[in-house]
Amino acid sequence: MWIESDNKLKREFKFKDFNEAISFINRIAVVSEKYNHHPEIYNVYNKVIISLCTHDQGSVITDKDYDLAKKIDDIL
């Protein structure tokens, strides 16, 4: 579930292992590049934390972030 916190849309994902986590990150990278909207990504072993905000709009949550969050959810 995505939550709004500190002007960012955030979600934590947990996977079976590091390889699954990195595979997920790589798929996010392809989508992010396609839409020219790049998340903050934090990874430790099987945990991935994604934070979204629109920097060129003053680092706030915009429709662009909700759209990318939906695309990230679709990757799962």
PyMOL Python script that loads the backbone (N, CA, C, O; Angstrom):
from pymol import cmd

cmd.read_pdbstr("""\
ATOM      1  N   MET A   1       0.844  -1.173   0.000  1.00  0.00           N
ATOM      2  CA  MET A   1       0.000   0.000   0.000  1.00  0.00           C
ATOM      3  C   MET A   1       0.898   1.248   0.000  1.00  0.00           C
ATOM      4  O   MET A   1       1.832   1.356   0.794  1.00  0.00           O
ATOM      5  N   TRP A   2       0.600   2.160  -0.885  1.00  0.00           N
ATOM      6  CA  TRP A   2       1.318   3.424  -0.965  1.00  0.00           C
ATOM      7  C   TRP A   2       0.817   4.354   0.131  1.00  0.00           C
ATOM      8  O   TRP A   2      -0.383   4.419   0.400  1.00  0.00           O
ATOM      9  N   ILE A   3       1.741   5.074   0.761  1.00  0.00           N
ATOM     10  CA  ILE A   3       1.363   6.058   1.762  1.00  0.00           C
ATOM     11  C   ILE A   3       1.965   7.410   1.395  1.00  0.00           C
ATOM     12  O   ILE A   3       3.016   7.481   0.760  1.00  0.00           O
ATOM     13  N   GLU A   4       1.295   8.467   1.797  1.00  0.00           N
ATOM     14  CA  GLU A   4       1.824   9.814   1.620  1.00  0.00           C
ATOM     15  C   GLU A   4       2.538  10.204   2.907  1.00  0.00           C
ATOM     16  O   GLU A   4       1.954  10.158   3.990  1.00  0.00           O
ATOM     17  N   SER A   5       3.810  10.588   2.779  1.00  0.00           N
ATOM     18  CA  SER A   5       4.612  10.980   3.932  1.00  0.00           C
ATOM     19  C   SER A   5       5.710  11.933   3.482  1.00  0.00           C
ATOM     20  O   SER A   5       6.425  11.651   2.521  1.00  0.00           O
ATOM     21  N   ASP A   6       5.844  13.062   4.173  1.00  0.00           N
ATOM     22  CA  ASP A   6       6.908  14.035   3.877  1.00  0.00           C
ATOM     23  C   ASP A   6       6.911  14.464   2.407  1.00  0.00           C
ATOM     24  O   ASP A   6       7.968  14.524   1.779  1.00  0.00           O
ATOM     25  N   ASN A   7       5.748  14.757   1.868  1.00  0.00           N
ATOM     26  CA  ASN A   7       5.600  15.181   0.468  1.00  0.00           C
ATOM     27  C   ASN A   7       6.099  14.139  -0.527  1.00  0.00           C
ATOM     28  O   ASN A   7       6.547  14.480  -1.621  1.00  0.00           O
ATOM     29  N   LYS A   8       6.019  12.876  -0.144  1.00  0.00           N
ATOM     30  CA  LYS A   8       6.410  11.782  -1.032  1.00  0.00           C
ATOM     31  C   LYS A   8       5.370  10.672  -0.940  1.00  0.00           C
ATOM     32  O   LYS A   8       4.706  10.494   0.081  1.00  0.00           O
ATOM     33  N   LEU A   9       5.256   9.948  -2.016  1.00  0.00           N
ATOM     34  CA  LEU A   9       4.435   8.749  -2.072  1.00  0.00           C
ATOM     35  C   LEU A   9       5.401   7.586  -1.875  1.00  0.00           C
ATOM     36  O   LEU A   9       6.350   7.437  -2.644  1.00  0.00           O
ATOM     37  N   LYS A  10       5.167   6.748  -0.837  1.00  0.00           N
ATOM     38  CA  LYS A  10       6.142   5.722  -0.468  1.00  0.00           C
ATOM     39  C   LYS A  10       5.484   4.346  -0.354  1.00  0.00           C
ATOM     40  O   LYS A  10       4.312   4.203  -0.005  1.00  0.00           O
ATOM     41  N   ARG A  11       6.310   3.340  -0.669  1.00  0.00           N
ATOM     42  CA  ARG A  11       5.853   1.966  -0.489  1.00  0.00           C
ATOM     43  C   ARG A  11       7.064   1.063  -0.288  1.00  0.00           C
ATOM     44  O   ARG A  11       8.113   1.263  -0.900  1.00  0.00           O
ATOM     45  N   GLU A  12       6.901   0.068   0.575  1.00  0.00           N
ATOM     46  CA  GLU A  12       7.941  -0.929   0.812  1.00  0.00           C
ATOM     47  C   GLU A  12       7.507  -2.260   0.214  1.00  0.00           C
ATOM     48  O   GLU A  12       6.356  -2.675   0.352  1.00  0.00           O
ATOM     49  N   PHE A  13       8.439  -2.914  -0.446  1.00  0.00           N
ATOM     50  CA  PHE A  13       8.200  -4.215  -1.061  1.00  0.00           C
ATOM     51  C   PHE A  13       9.198  -5.205  -0.477  1.00  0.00           C
ATOM     52  O   PHE A  13      10.353  -4.855  -0.239  1.00  0.00           O
ATOM     53  N   LYS A  14       8.758  -6.446  -0.244  1.00  0.00           N
ATOM     54  CA  LYS A  14       9.664  -7.504   0.214  1.00  0.00           C
ATOM     55  C   LYS A  14       9.566  -8.678  -0.746  1.00  0.00           C
ATOM     56  O   LYS A  14       8.484  -9.061  -1.190  1.00  0.00           O
ATOM     57  N   PHE A  15      10.734  -9.239  -1.053  1.00  0.00           N
ATOM     58  CA  PHE A  15      10.828 -10.334  -2.010  1.00  0.00           C
ATOM     59  C   PHE A  15      11.492 -11.541  -1.378  1.00  0.00           C
ATOM     60  O   PHE A  15      11.981 -11.474  -0.251  1.00  0.00           O
ATOM     61  N   LYS A  16      11.508 -12.642  -2.109  1.00  0.00           N
ATOM     62  CA  LYS A  16      12.081 -13.887  -1.609  1.00  0.00           C
ATOM     63  C   LYS A  16      13.572 -13.724  -1.309  1.00  0.00           C
ATOM     64  O   LYS A  16      14.074 -14.227  -0.304  1.00  0.00           O
ATOM     65  N   ASP A  17      14.268 -13.016  -2.194  1.00  0.00           N
ATOM     66  CA  ASP A  17      15.712 -12.865  -2.030  1.00  0.00           C
ATOM     67  C   ASP A  17      16.209 -11.633  -2.787  1.00  0.00           C
ATOM     68  O   ASP A  17      15.425 -10.897  -3.386  1.00  0.00           O
ATOM     69  N   PHE A  18      17.507 -11.426  -2.748  1.00  0.00           N
ATOM     70  CA  PHE A  18      18.140 -10.273  -3.390  1.00  0.00           C
ATOM     71  C   PHE A  18      17.910 -10.258  -4.897  1.00  0.00           C
ATOM     72  O   PHE A  18      17.639  -9.203  -5.470  1.00  0.00           O
ATOM     73  N   ASN A  19      18.016 -11.415  -5.542  1.00  0.00           N
ATOM     74  CA  ASN A  19      17.842 -11.468  -6.999  1.00  0.00           C
ATOM     75  C   ASN A  19      16.454 -11.002  -7.429  1.00  0.00           C
ATOM     76  O   ASN A  19      16.318 -10.281  -8.418  1.00  0.00           O
ATOM     77  N   GLU A  20      15.424 -11.411  -6.690  1.00  0.00           N
ATOM     78  CA  GLU A  20      14.066 -10.958  -7.020  1.00  0.00           C
ATOM     79  C   GLU A  20      13.924  -9.458  -6.806  1.00  0.00           C
ATOM     80  O   GLU A  20      13.270  -8.775  -7.593  1.00  0.00           O
ATOM     81  N   ALA A  21      14.534  -8.948  -5.746  1.00  0.00           N
ATOM     82  CA  ALA A  21      14.469  -7.509  -5.474  1.00  0.00           C
ATOM     83  C   ALA A  21      15.137  -6.716  -6.602  1.00  0.00           C
ATOM     84  O   ALA A  21      14.588  -5.719  -7.072  1.00  0.00           O
ATOM     85  N   ILE A  22      16.300  -7.152  -7.026  1.00  0.00           N
ATOM     86  CA  ILE A  22      17.029  -6.449  -8.094  1.00  0.00           C
ATOM     87  C   ILE A  22      16.290  -6.567  -9.427  1.00  0.00           C
ATOM     88  O   ILE A  22      16.261  -5.611 -10.202  1.00  0.00           O
ATOM     89  N   SER A  23      15.708  -7.703  -9.695  1.00  0.00           N
ATOM     90  CA  SER A  23      14.914  -7.868 -10.914  1.00  0.00           C
ATOM     91  C   SER A  23      13.757  -6.869 -10.939  1.00  0.00           C
ATOM     92  O   SER A  23      13.483  -6.257 -11.971  1.00  0.00           O
ATOM     93  N   PHE A  24      13.087  -6.709  -9.810  1.00  0.00           N
ATOM     94  CA  PHE A  24      11.996  -5.732  -9.677  1.00  0.00           C
ATOM     95  C   PHE A  24      12.508  -4.321  -9.931  1.00  0.00           C
ATOM     96  O   PHE A  24      11.878  -3.553 -10.658  1.00  0.00           O
ATOM     97  N   ILE A  25      13.638  -3.978  -9.341  1.00  0.00           N
ATOM     98  CA  ILE A  25      14.231  -2.645  -9.538  1.00  0.00           C
ATOM     99  C   ILE A  25      14.541  -2.413 -11.019  1.00  0.00           C
ATOM    100  O   ILE A  25      14.288  -1.330 -11.547  1.00  0.00           O
ATOM    101  N   ASN A  26      15.083  -3.419 -11.678  1.00  0.00           N
ATOM    102  CA  ASN A  26      15.408  -3.275 -13.106  1.00  0.00           C
ATOM    103  C   ASN A  26      14.162  -3.052 -13.956  1.00  0.00           C
ATOM    104  O   ASN A  26      14.195  -2.286 -14.919  1.00  0.00           O
ATOM    105  N   ARG A  27      13.070  -3.714 -13.607  1.00  0.00           N
ATOM    106  CA  ARG A  27      11.819  -3.505 -14.353  1.00  0.00           C
ATOM    107  C   ARG A  27      11.267  -2.100 -14.092  1.00  0.00           C
ATOM    108  O   ARG A  27      10.715  -1.466 -14.991  1.00  0.00           O
ATOM    109  N   ILE A  28      11.421  -1.623 -12.854  1.00  0.00           N
ATOM    110  CA  ILE A  28      11.005  -0.252 -12.538  1.00  0.00           C
ATOM    111  C   ILE A  28      11.835   0.748 -13.348  1.00  0.00           C
ATOM    112  O   ILE A  28      11.309   1.753 -13.827  1.00  0.00           O
ATOM    113  N   ALA A  29      13.111   0.473 -13.497  1.00  0.00           N
ATOM    114  CA  ALA A  29      13.994   1.371 -14.242  1.00  0.00           C
ATOM    115  C   ALA A  29      13.529   1.552 -15.682  1.00  0.00           C
ATOM    116  O   ALA A  29      13.563   2.664 -16.209  1.00  0.00           O
ATOM    117  N   VAL A  30      13.100   0.477 -16.315  1.00  0.00           N
ATOM    118  CA  VAL A  30      12.633   0.554 -17.704  1.00  0.00           C
ATOM    119  C   VAL A  30      11.394   1.446 -17.806  1.00  0.00           C
ATOM    120  O   VAL A  30      11.314   2.311 -18.678  1.00  0.00           O
ATOM    121  N   VAL A  31      10.435   1.230 -16.912  1.00  0.00           N
ATOM    122  CA  VAL A  31       9.202   2.028 -16.926  1.00  0.00           C
ATOM    123  C   VAL A  31       9.500   3.484 -16.584  1.00  0.00           C
ATOM    124  O   VAL A  31       8.960   4.393 -17.215  1.00  0.00           O
ATOM    125  N   SER A  32      10.350   3.708 -15.596  1.00  0.00           N
ATOM    126  CA  SER A  32      10.689   5.065 -15.175  1.00  0.00           C
ATOM    127  C   SER A  32      11.351   5.852 -16.306  1.00  0.00           C
ATOM    128  O   SER A  32      11.056   7.028 -16.519  1.00  0.00           O
ATOM    129  N   GLU A  33      12.229   5.198 -17.005  1.00  0.00           N
ATOM    130  CA  GLU A  33      12.910   5.854 -18.124  1.00  0.00           C
ATOM    131  C   GLU A  33      11.923   6.167 -19.240  1.00  0.00           C
ATOM    132  O   GLU A  33      11.986   7.238 -19.844  1.00  0.00           O
ATOM    133  N   LYS A  34      11.016   5.244 -19.516  1.00  0.00           N
ATOM    134  CA  LYS A  34      10.012   5.453 -20.559  1.00  0.00           C
ATOM    135  C   LYS A  34       9.170   6.698 -20.284  1.00  0.00           C
ATOM    136  O   LYS A  34       8.855   7.456 -21.202  1.00  0.00           O
ATOM    137  N   TYR A  35       8.808   6.905 -19.018  1.00  0.00           N
ATOM    138  CA  TYR A  35       7.961   8.038 -18.656  1.00  0.00           C
ATOM    139  C   TYR A  35       8.756   9.233 -18.140  1.00  0.00           C
ATOM    140  O   TYR A  35       8.176  10.238 -17.730  1.00  0.00           O
ATOM    141  N   ASN A  36      10.098   9.121 -18.162  1.00  0.00           N
ATOM    142  CA  ASN A  36      10.979  10.196 -17.719  1.00  0.00           C
ATOM    143  C   ASN A  36      10.576  10.702 -16.333  1.00  0.00           C
ATOM    144  O   ASN A  36      10.501  11.906 -16.087  1.00  0.00           O
ATOM    145  N   HIS A  37      10.322   9.759 -15.449  1.00  0.00           N
ATOM    146  CA  HIS A  37       9.969  10.081 -14.056  1.00  0.00           C
ATOM    147  C   HIS A  37      10.644   9.031 -13.186  1.00  0.00           C
ATOM    148  O   HIS A  37      10.275   7.857 -13.211  1.00  0.00           O
ATOM    149  N   HIS A  38      11.629   9.462 -12.422  1.00  0.00           N
ATOM    150  CA  HIS A  38      12.531   8.525 -11.767  1.00  0.00           C
ATOM    151  C   HIS A  38      12.352   8.540 -10.246  1.00  0.00           C
ATOM    152  O   HIS A  38      12.469   9.593  -9.619  1.00  0.00           O
ATOM    153  N   PRO A  39      12.072   7.384  -9.659  1.00  0.00           N
ATOM    154  CA  PRO A  39      11.851   7.295  -8.215  1.00  0.00           C
ATOM    155  C   PRO A  39      13.161   7.254  -7.433  1.00  0.00           C
ATOM    156  O   PRO A  39      14.229   6.985  -7.981  1.00  0.00           O
ATOM    157  N   GLU A  40      13.044   7.527  -6.149  1.00  0.00           N
ATOM    158  CA  GLU A  40      14.126   7.228  -5.222  1.00  0.00           C
ATOM    159  C   GLU A  40      13.955   5.752  -4.869  1.00  0.00           C
ATOM    160  O   GLU A  40      12.859   5.312  -4.520  1.00  0.00           O
ATOM    161  N   ILE A  41      15.038   4.997  -4.962  1.00  0.00           N
ATOM    162  CA  ILE A  41      14.970   3.559  -4.703  1.00  0.00           C
ATOM    163  C   ILE A  41      16.014   3.202  -3.650  1.00  0.00           C
ATOM    164  O   ILE A  41      17.190   3.540  -3.783  1.00  0.00           O
ATOM    165  N   TYR A  42      15.567   2.520  -2.608  1.00  0.00           N
ATOM    166  CA  TYR A  42      16.443   2.059  -1.539  1.00  0.00           C
ATOM    167  C   TYR A  42      16.309   0.540  -1.478  1.00  0.00           C
ATOM    168  O   TYR A  42      15.199   0.009  -1.439  1.00  0.00           O
ATOM    169  N   ASN A  43      17.442  -0.153  -1.470  1.00  0.00           N
ATOM    170  CA  ASN A  43      17.418  -1.619  -1.461  1.00  0.00           C
ATOM    171  C   ASN A  43      18.382  -2.169  -0.427  1.00  0.00           C
ATOM    172  O   ASN A  43      19.542  -1.763  -0.369  1.00  0.00           O
ATOM    173  N   VAL A  44      17.898  -3.092   0.386  1.00  0.00           N
ATOM    174  CA  VAL A  44      18.741  -3.898   1.272  1.00  0.00           C
ATOM    175  C   VAL A  44      18.253  -5.331   1.148  1.00  0.00           C
ATOM    176  O   VAL A  44      17.117  -5.646   1.504  1.00  0.00           O
ATOM    177  N   TYR A  45      19.110  -6.183   0.648  1.00  0.00           N
ATOM    178  CA  TYR A  45      18.843  -7.594   0.423  1.00  0.00           C
ATOM    179  C   TYR A  45      17.508  -7.810  -0.294  1.00  0.00           C
ATOM    180  O   TYR A  45      17.429  -7.595  -1.503  1.00  0.00           O
ATOM    181  N   ASN A  46      16.462  -8.228   0.416  1.00  0.00           N
ATOM    182  CA  ASN A  46      15.188  -8.535  -0.257  1.00  0.00           C
ATOM    183  C   ASN A  46      14.155  -7.424  -0.100  1.00  0.00           C
ATOM    184  O   ASN A  46      12.997  -7.600  -0.481  1.00  0.00           O
ATOM    185  N   LYS A  47      14.554  -6.296   0.450  1.00  0.00           N
ATOM    186  CA  LYS A  47      13.628  -5.186   0.688  1.00  0.00           C
ATOM    187  C   LYS A  47      13.924  -4.036  -0.272  1.00  0.00           C
ATOM    188  O   LYS A  47      15.075  -3.648  -0.471  1.00  0.00           O
ATOM    189  N   VAL A  48      12.851  -3.502  -0.862  1.00  0.00           N
ATOM    190  CA  VAL A  48      12.956  -2.350  -1.758  1.00  0.00           C
ATOM    191  C   VAL A  48      11.965  -1.303  -1.263  1.00  0.00           C
ATOM    192  O   VAL A  48      10.786  -1.596  -1.067  1.00  0.00           O
ATOM    193  N   ILE A  49      12.450  -0.088  -1.063  1.00  0.00           N
ATOM    194  CA  ILE A  49      11.583   1.028  -0.679  1.00  0.00           C
ATOM    195  C   ILE A  49      11.619   2.051  -1.808  1.00  0.00           C
ATOM    196  O   ILE A  49      12.685   2.503  -2.225  1.00  0.00           O
ATOM    197  N   ILE A  50      10.438   2.402  -2.290  1.00  0.00           N
ATOM    198  CA  ILE A  50      10.296   3.363  -3.383  1.00  0.00           C
ATOM    199  C   ILE A  50       9.669   4.635  -2.828  1.00  0.00           C
ATOM    200  O   ILE A  50       8.690   4.579  -2.084  1.00  0.00           O
ATOM    201  N   SER A  51      10.239   5.784  -3.195  1.00  0.00           N
ATOM    202  CA  SER A  51       9.665   7.089  -2.861  1.00  0.00           C
ATOM    203  C   SER A  51       9.486   7.872  -4.155  1.00  0.00           C
ATOM    204  O   SER A  51      10.385   7.939  -4.994  1.00  0.00           O
ATOM    205  N   LEU A  52       8.305   8.462  -4.295  1.00  0.00           N
ATOM    206  CA  LEU A  52       7.986   9.235  -5.494  1.00  0.00           C
ATOM    207  C   LEU A  52       7.588  10.658  -5.118  1.00  0.00           C
ATOM    208  O   LEU A  52       6.804  10.874  -4.194  1.00  0.00           O
ATOM    209  N   CYS A  53       8.138  11.620  -5.844  1.00  0.00           N
ATOM    210  CA  CYS A  53       7.669  12.998  -5.802  1.00  0.00           C
ATOM    211  C   CYS A  53       8.127  13.646  -7.106  1.00  0.00           C
ATOM    212  O   CYS A  53       9.021  13.145  -7.787  1.00  0.00           O
ATOM    213  N   THR A  54       7.503  14.755  -7.432  1.00  0.00           N
ATOM    214  CA  THR A  54       7.832  15.433  -8.682  1.00  0.00           C
ATOM    215  C   THR A  54       8.729  16.614  -8.351  1.00  0.00           C
ATOM    216  O   THR A  54       8.267  17.652  -7.877  1.00  0.00           O
ATOM    217  N   HIS A  55      10.024  16.438  -8.610  1.00  0.00           N
ATOM    218  CA  HIS A  55      11.011  17.441  -8.226  1.00  0.00           C
ATOM    219  C   HIS A  55      10.823  18.770  -8.954  1.00  0.00           C
ATOM    220  O   HIS A  55      11.001  19.834  -8.361  1.00  0.00           O
ATOM    221  N   ASP A  56      10.466  18.713 -10.233  1.00  0.00           N
ATOM    222  CA  ASP A  56      10.331  19.971 -10.988  1.00  0.00           C
ATOM    223  C   ASP A  56       9.044  20.729 -10.669  1.00  0.00           C
ATOM    224  O   ASP A  56       8.798  21.796 -11.231  1.00  0.00           O
ATOM    225  N   GLN A  57       8.228  20.185  -9.775  1.00  0.00           N
ATOM    226  CA  GLN A  57       7.019  20.879  -9.310  1.00  0.00           C
ATOM    227  C   GLN A  57       7.168  21.285  -7.844  1.00  0.00           C
ATOM    228  O   GLN A  57       6.179  21.577  -7.172  1.00  0.00           O
ATOM    229  N   GLY A  58       8.401  21.302  -7.354  1.00  0.00           N
ATOM    230  CA  GLY A  58       8.643  21.705  -5.980  1.00  0.00           C
ATOM    231  C   GLY A  58       8.723  20.542  -5.015  1.00  0.00           C
ATOM    232  O   GLY A  58       8.500  20.706  -3.815  1.00  0.00           O
ATOM    233  N   SER A  59       9.045  19.357  -5.538  1.00  0.00           N
ATOM    234  CA  SER A  59       9.171  18.145  -4.719  1.00  0.00           C
ATOM    235  C   SER A  59       7.912  17.857  -3.907  1.00  0.00           C
ATOM    236  O   SER A  59       7.951  17.697  -2.687  1.00  0.00           O
ATOM    237  N   VAL A  60       6.805  17.797  -4.624  1.00  0.00           N
ATOM    238  CA  VAL A  60       5.513  17.452  -4.036  1.00  0.00           C
ATOM    239  C   VAL A  60       4.929  16.270  -4.823  1.00  0.00           C
ATOM    240  O   VAL A  60       5.417  15.923  -5.898  1.00  0.00           O
ATOM    241  N   ILE A  61       3.895  15.672  -4.273  1.00  0.00           N
ATOM    242  CA  ILE A  61       3.212  14.562  -4.950  1.00  0.00           C
ATOM    243  C   ILE A  61       2.265  15.137  -5.998  1.00  0.00           C
ATOM    244  O   ILE A  61       1.465  16.027  -5.711  1.00  0.00           O
ATOM    245  N   THR A  62       2.369  14.610  -7.223  1.00  0.00           N
ATOM    246  CA  THR A  62       1.495  15.035  -8.313  1.00  0.00           C
ATOM    247  C   THR A  62       0.870  13.809  -8.968  1.00  0.00           C
ATOM    248  O   THR A  62       1.165  12.673  -8.599  1.00  0.00           O
ATOM    249  N   ASP A  63       0.005  14.057  -9.942  1.00  0.00           N
ATOM    250  CA  ASP A  63      -0.604  12.950 -10.700  1.00  0.00           C
ATOM    251  C   ASP A  63       0.457  12.073 -11.344  1.00  0.00           C
ATOM    252  O   ASP A  63       0.262  10.868 -11.500  1.00  0.00           O
ATOM    253  N   LYS A  64       1.580  12.677 -11.718  1.00  0.00           N
ATOM    254  CA  LYS A  64       2.678  11.932 -12.322  1.00  0.00           C
ATOM    255  C   LYS A  64       3.163  10.826 -11.367  1.00  0.00           C
ATOM    256  O   LYS A  64       3.508   9.728 -11.804  1.00  0.00           O
ATOM    257  N   ASP A  65       3.186  11.125 -10.080  1.00  0.00           N
ATOM    258  CA  ASP A  65       3.621  10.145  -9.082  1.00  0.00           C
ATOM    259  C   ASP A  65       2.595   9.033  -8.912  1.00  0.00           C
ATOM    260  O   ASP A  65       2.953   7.858  -8.834  1.00  0.00           O
ATOM    261  N   TYR A  66       1.325   9.404  -8.855  1.00  0.00           N
ATOM    262  CA  TYR A  66       0.275   8.388  -8.752  1.00  0.00           C
ATOM    263  C   TYR A  66       0.265   7.480  -9.980  1.00  0.00           C
ATOM    264  O   TYR A  66       0.039   6.275  -9.867  1.00  0.00           O
ATOM    265  N   ASP A  67       0.511   8.066 -11.155  1.00  0.00           N
ATOM    266  CA  ASP A  67       0.553   7.265 -12.383  1.00  0.00           C
ATOM    267  C   ASP A  67       1.711   6.271 -12.344  1.00  0.00           C
ATOM    268  O   ASP A  67       1.545   5.103 -12.694  1.00  0.00           O
ATOM    269  N   LEU A  68       2.891   6.743 -11.912  1.00  0.00           N
ATOM    270  CA  LEU A  68       4.040   5.838 -11.843  1.00  0.00           C
ATOM    271  C   LEU A  68       3.828   4.775 -10.760  1.00  0.00           C
ATOM    272  O   LEU A  68       4.217   3.623 -10.948  1.00  0.00           O
ATOM    273  N   ALA A  69       3.225   5.141  -9.645  1.00  0.00           N
ATOM    274  CA  ALA A  69       2.929   4.163  -8.593  1.00  0.00           C
ATOM    275  C   ALA A  69       2.048   3.047  -9.151  1.00  0.00           C
ATOM    276  O   ALA A  69       2.275   1.874  -8.854  1.00  0.00           O
ATOM    277  N   LYS A  70       1.064   3.395  -9.940  1.00  0.00           N
ATOM    278  CA  LYS A  70       0.176   2.405 -10.543  1.00  0.00           C
ATOM    279  C   LYS A  70       0.971   1.482 -11.482  1.00  0.00           C
ATOM    280  O   LYS A  70       0.770   0.268 -11.487  1.00  0.00           O
ATOM    281  N   LYS A  71       1.856   2.065 -12.260  1.00  0.00           N
ATOM    282  CA  LYS A  71       2.682   1.270 -13.182  1.00  0.00           C
ATOM    283  C   LYS A  71       3.611   0.324 -12.401  1.00  0.00           C
ATOM    284  O   LYS A  71       3.833  -0.817 -12.807  1.00  0.00           O
ATOM    285  N   ILE A  72       4.145   0.814 -11.282  1.00  0.00           N
ATOM    286  CA  ILE A  72       5.000  -0.037 -10.439  1.00  0.00           C
ATOM    287  C   ILE A  72       4.180  -1.187  -9.861  1.00  0.00           C
ATOM    288  O   ILE A  72       4.642  -2.328  -9.834  1.00  0.00           O
ATOM    289  N   ASP A  73       2.974  -0.892  -9.402  1.00  0.00           N
ATOM    290  CA  ASP A  73       2.105  -1.956  -8.896  1.00  0.00           C
ATOM    291  C   ASP A  73       1.805  -2.991  -9.980  1.00  0.00           C
ATOM    292  O   ASP A  73       1.739  -4.190  -9.706  1.00  0.00           O
ATOM    293  N   ASP A  74       1.629  -2.523 -11.189  1.00  0.00           N
ATOM    294  CA  ASP A  74       1.359  -3.436 -12.309  1.00  0.00           C
ATOM    295  C   ASP A  74       2.533  -4.383 -12.587  1.00  0.00           C
ATOM    296  O   ASP A  74       2.333  -5.495 -13.076  1.00  0.00           O
ATOM    297  N   ILE A  75       3.745  -3.947 -12.277  1.00  0.00           N
ATOM    298  CA  ILE A  75       4.923  -4.793 -12.472  1.00  0.00           C
ATOM    299  C   ILE A  75       4.856  -6.026 -11.588  1.00  0.00           C
ATOM    300  O   ILE A  75       5.302  -7.105 -11.979  1.00  0.00           O
ATOM    301  N   LEU A  76       4.297  -5.866 -10.397  1.00  0.00           N
ATOM    302  CA  LEU A  76       4.193  -7.005  -9.477  1.00  0.00           C
ATOM    303  C   LEU A  76       3.348  -8.093 -10.078  1.00  0.00           C
ATOM    304  O   LEU A  76       3.145  -9.134  -9.453  1.00  0.00           O
TER     305      LEU A  76
END
""", "prot")
cmd.dss("prot")
cmd.show_as("cartoon", "prot")
cmd.util.cbc("prot")
cmd.orient("prot")
